[in-house]
Amino acid sequence: MSGPAKDAKWEKIGNRLFVCLFVISVFVPIVYLAFNATSDDGDATVYTGGLFDRDGAAHLVDRLRTAADAQGICYGWAIDTDLPDFRSSYPDTGAVTTPAPAPTLSAPSELEQRLRELERQAVLDLEPDEDVGSNLGAGVDARRDPVRCPRWVVFTADYFYSSYEEEWTAVSTRIETNLPLTLDASDLHAAGITDDDLLGMRPYARLADAIGALPMIVAEKGAADPVPAPPTRIPSAGDTVSPPGIGRYIWMGIGGLLVALGLTWIIVAALRSRRSA
């Protein structure tokens, strides 16, 4: 085989290899991402409840319940979201709530009836764009339940939503309480939470931080003892680091293909240059 014919053969092979590598490097990520998105959609549960998702609300309620049990003070939140078409549906999230007294075989007692009515009224009285919760449960306002919450501290926030910018543009915060002490937004600032944080990139997380800081603020004011820190979990001898997922290896493979693609392009360019010479 003559020199030019051999060069043409190698150039043809290089072009085909270049096309194959290009197709693989483009379509493999697309197929992987599409499959991954389909799998996630099949496993995920769409939830359009309150500001916090199902797990986040349950975790926040548990955190406040721990503080309430330790300090004898109810803690909660009331957020005026100002969001259009917002409706909190926390009672259906499965978040743990403080149960009413166990029913008896006889007619419900006056206390049982009172507790049920208070909890029902607390849910019915919610403003359409208001999100509330407490150690009694997500969707339950501690301020409206004097039987179970004779002492309470509630974080409140009033947001302003701009329909033009489609985001929150302003917020005012307060700490309401029936305790004989003064609490205000400056206590939140001292805890490292500002209005800018509540309007930033992670407003929901910072809202949870503000609500979770209430027991610490009350303790610093001397109105209650500090909440004991949860015990630190010591990893057992059998604990191992989880191996990386398959996605990492796919992206490593794509990186290798891109390197091979670059080398192929260099070889093809060299062959073309040699042929033209």
Secondary structure in CASP SS format (residue, H / E / C, confidence):
PFRMAT SS
TARGET T0000
AUTHOR 0000-0000-0000
METHOD secondary structure of the structure
MODEL  1
M C 1.00
S C 1.00
G H 1.00
P H 1.00
A H 1.00
K H 1.00
D H 1.00
A H 1.00
K H 1.00
W H 1.00
E H 1.00
K H 1.00
I H 1.00
G H 1.00
N H 1.00
R H 1.00
L H 1.00
F H 1.00
V H 1.00
C H 1.00
L H 1.00
F H 1.00
V H 1.00
I H 1.00
S H 1.00
V H 1.00
F H 1.00
V H 1.00
P H 1.00
I H 1.00
V H 1.00
Y H 1.00
L H 1.00
A H 1.00
F H 1.00
N H 1.00
A H 1.00
T H 1.00
S H 1.00
D H 1.00
D H 1.00
G H 1.00
D H 1.00
A C 1.00
T C 1.00
V C 1.00
Y C 1.00
T C 1.00
G C 1.00
G C 1.00
L C 1.00
F C 1.00
D C 1.00
R H 1.00
D H 1.00
G H 1.00
A H 1.00
A H 1.00
H H 1.00
L H 1.00
V H 1.00
D H 1.00
R H 1.00
L H 1.00
R H 1.00
T H 1.00
A H 1.00
A H 1.00
D H 1.00
A H 1.00
Q H 1.00
G C 1.00
I C 1.00
C E 1.00
Y E 1.00
G E 1.00
W E 1.00
A E 1.00
I E 1.00
D E 1.00
T C 1.00
D C 1.00
L C 1.00
P C 1.00
D C 1.00
F C 1.00
R C 1.00
S C 1.00
S C 1.00
Y H 1.00
P H 1.00
D H 1.00
T C 1.00
G C 1.00
A C 1.00
V C 1.00
T C 1.00
T C 1.00
P C 1.00
A C 1.00
P C 1.00
A C 1.00
P C 1.00
T C 1.00
L C 1.00
S C 1.00
A C 1.00
P C 1.00
S C 1.00
E H 1.00
L H 1.00
E H 1.00
Q H 1.00
R H 1.00
L H 1.00
R H 1.00
E H 1.00
L H 1.00
E H 1.00
R H 1.00
Q H 1.00
A H 1.00
V H 1.00
L H 1.00
D C 1.00
L C 1.00
E C 1.00
P C 1.00
D C 1.00
E E 1.00
D E 1.00
V E 1.00
G E 1.00
S E 1.00
N C 1.00
L C 1.00
G E 1.00
A E 1.00
G C 1.00
V C 1.00
D C 1.00
A H 1.00
R H 1.00
R H 1.00
D C 1.00
P C 1.00
V C 1.00
R C 1.00
C C 1.00
P C 1.00
R C 1.00
W E 1.00
V E 1.00
V E 1.00
F E 1.00
T E 1.00
A E 1.00
D E 1.00
Y E 1.00
F E 1.00
Y E 1.00
S E 1.00
S C 1.00
Y C 1.00
E C 1.00
E C 1.00
E E 1.00
W E 1.00
T E 1.00
A E 1.00
V E 1.00
S E 1.00
T E 1.00
R E 1.00
I E 1.00
E E 1.00
T E 1.00
N C 1.00
L C 1.00
P C 1.00
L C 1.00
T C 1.00
L C 1.00
D C 1.00
A H 1.00
S H 1.00
D H 1.00
L H 1.00
H H 1.00
A H 1.00
A C 1.00
G C 1.00
I C 1.00
T C 1.00
D H 1.00
D H 1.00
D H 1.00
L H 1.00
L C 1.00
G C 1.00
M C 1.00
R C 1.00
P H 1.00
Y H 1.00
A H 1.00
R H 1.00
L H 1.00
A H 1.00
D H 1.00
A H 1.00
I H 1.00
G H 1.00
A C 1.00
L H 1.00
P H 1.00
M H 1.00
I H 1.00
V H 1.00
A H 1.00
E H 1.00
K C 1.00
G C 1.00
A C 1.00
A C 1.00
D C 1.00
P C 1.00
V C 1.00
P C 1.00
A C 1.00
P C 1.00
P C 1.00
T C 1.00
R C 1.00
I C 1.00
P C 1.00
S C 1.00
A C 1.00
G C 1.00
D C 1.00
T C 1.00
V C 1.00
S C 1.00
P C 1.00
P C 1.00
G C 1.00
I H 1.00
G H 1.00
R H 1.00
Y H 1.00
I H 1.00
W H 1.00
M H 1.00
G H 1.00
I H 1.00
G H 1.00
G H 1.00
L H 1.00
L H 1.00
V H 1.00
A H 1.00
L H 1.00
G H 1.00
L H 1.00
T H 1.00
W H 1.00
I H 1.00
I H 1.00
V H 1.00
A H 1.00
A H 1.00
L H 1.00
R H 1.00
S H 1.00
R H 1.00
R H 1.00
S H 1.00
A C 1.00
END
